[in-house]
Amino acid sequence: MLNQIPEMECHIDLAQEMFGSQIYTQGTICMEYKQTQKQDRKTQRFIFLCTKDIGETKYCSTGKDKSGDNKNKRQKKKATSTEDRGLNQERKTAFQRKPPQKSKTKVKQFQFRLPKIMMSNVRSLPNKIEELQEMTEDVENFNSDLMFFTETWLNRNSPSISLEGYTSYRVDRDARITQKSRGGGLIVLVNEAWATDVEVENIRITRDYELMVVSIIPHDHPEGAPPLIFIHVYIPPGPNITQAAIDIAGVYYDALEQYPGSPVFLLGDFNHCDITDLLDLEQYVTCPTRHRNTLDQCYGNVPGAYRSECDPPLGRSDHNVIHLIPKKKLDESDPSKDEKCKHENTKPRKQ
């Protein structure tokens, strides 16, 4: 293409970066050309990514050097391109890891049931423990194996959270890192009757997101089967949601590499962060989670794993409670034909 366009100058800026266990080369290609002498220069920028070392920054031109000022112009362009590289480095728009194929043969070779999940953004958990305890005591209507809550508003000075029959694993808001003293926080509550072999594999606290990775082997888990992996996240509104999406996608791929064949689920409050361009996963939540918006989501690499139902928010929270109900075991080919949630019972509970 360069040989077909006269008067073109091309310069490439590269940078290497570690992402998980991979070393990536990324950068920008800037090409400037003019179709006629009377027209202004036009610029096209291309963003690329590769896993091979393709050398130092190079500059090339298909046009003729018509004046002695071209050298100075190229130096100026180099400085401008360096600024562009810094901007692209900040935005991380160049990163696109190719998602794995959707084949689930390794997952389907084991027969075990998926857990029943309850999730919500609770906007302060301590004042809702009594309500949660009452829900769990209603054994006829409540049988969640896992509960995932975001925005617990807990910090290192908060008291321990105790819910009878459940073990809690939490990540508290760190004001020093996030520069926010209020909000945030994650907690996972595991039903002891379902599983006690639980490991917190990874914790990340940044200004742009909070994350914890939990691996679980249930009591009735087949011997030799890989654990269930849950990546729990909270992404507050902010200017760096693209960066957050890239980081979280990297955590997901790292989990796949660490536990090949595992069912991996990514869930929590994403707000307006979109990871669908980075991860080829199914989204199981079909209910509105805050007013008419679906901000609390659950993605996974098991097709047709869950259907969703919604209940009113806990306490004074403004996010609905979402129940994820397994549709099938992992060795079954066809999901059950469950009725879809009609989203009728989402009015706040009486205080």
SULCOR-V32708 format. One record per helix or strand of 3 or more residues. SS is the DSSP state (alpha for helix, beta for strand). FROM is the first residue (numbers start at 1). TO is the last residue. Records with the same first field share a line. If there is no record, write none. Layout:
SS: FROM-TO + FROM-TO
//
This chain:
alpha: 2-4 + 70-91 + 105-108 + 126-137 + 175-178 + 241-258
beta: 8-19 + 22-33 + 42-50 + 59-61 + 117-121 + 146-150 + 166-171 + 186-191 + 197-205 + 210-217 + 228-234 + 264-269 + 296-300 + 306-311 + 321-326
//
